[in-house]
């Protein structure tokens, strides 16, 4: 499956930012994710932060290091951020030293991987992170998908998890500090002329008692 993922993202690299995030839906998702990162990270303290599956570098303002399995994605991000440490790498087994990073972020990665790969990666992130480091990542909500009976047709976006399952999967290495929802409503299906009126309610619900029913969840973990 890794070969498929590499080929898929290599082909998208040059147009990824424009195709995925220049429209109103992509822009909304991006800013919801940014809002979460701003809550837990500072752009003034990024020296020992790592972005796993950094892609074209959407969030490299929050990290001095980037890693992606797609060579073409890395090429694009290196061009955008020539002064950062960005390299091709596999998140399940990196070359970084033990206890090095203060914060690790990863967006739009675990949605493609099964639970076994997720467990391997969180173990690897634990290895390369200092005690009390934060690990911030997103993943589709299992409760949301069960509610609507959604099943992904392929590996692309095929994984999901619930708060309870995640807590069990990471309990040896991490504690869950908090989590936030991303996209409570299917914003892409709402007419553009009225989206601006829906966005405030969507953001409110993504941080309410109903947040686990959002499309995606962003988890904030702290290393034990």
Steps between C-alpha positions, in 0.01 A plus 500: 500500500789738565595480133147604406509792742835621364380483139174674587662794677793527260247559222316766702796691639522789253129583513415381851476841668290649224269203449440419866516828688438795267123441497264614778461151647873427511571845637248446779651163599849650492404784732322268743818294521710815541276613785578180690874527440508861615335390824781258590810615311696821456662600172779651708610164643531256210867402504432147625158446345435237232225480238447135404346461153567870445385486138549834328564670832161637601599495867875548484462840662460291816799268449865523405508138383283330241474145374287341228499166321435669164817632330298743289322644801838547667634673190214750507532568873879539474449761229253690719711468816867478392632571850316217674607139551264311268572148379342187358424252776270228627307593815509141626880505524683831487872574538452761773672454835317409820339770715562786258175673401291724723189483282391280210207573271345290225198582286324296233719194560317260731187520289682280246651242737366208699513470879821294492686771308356763730630315805844463341518871424388617842768273650759653270386853584527411869856379445618820335315736737607638836292433814189721508523561124177567313381286210224670299329319213169456324297194406143442375239445770375142530185612683413739218550233236293247692221754539475547124600146401799624302762254377804621309532332159881469518807576712457870426332632811426141599594517868307641795504479878300589808620674815468176696698291249770763471541521876551125514742498204735764646466440875854361546671811363255791493216665685225686315503866596207607283343461159311726259268439208555608142200559269186411692282579199572386142602854409583400141132414447369829634448773236790745499271801542391384847816327624619808688189478715557132578871521580463654852252229603722232351800625698293510817378140461855380420597607851182400682382180671408378151850541358566126457233504228705739288644369174858496631648518847824670601656336805754661729712242683768544763785255539506322834 
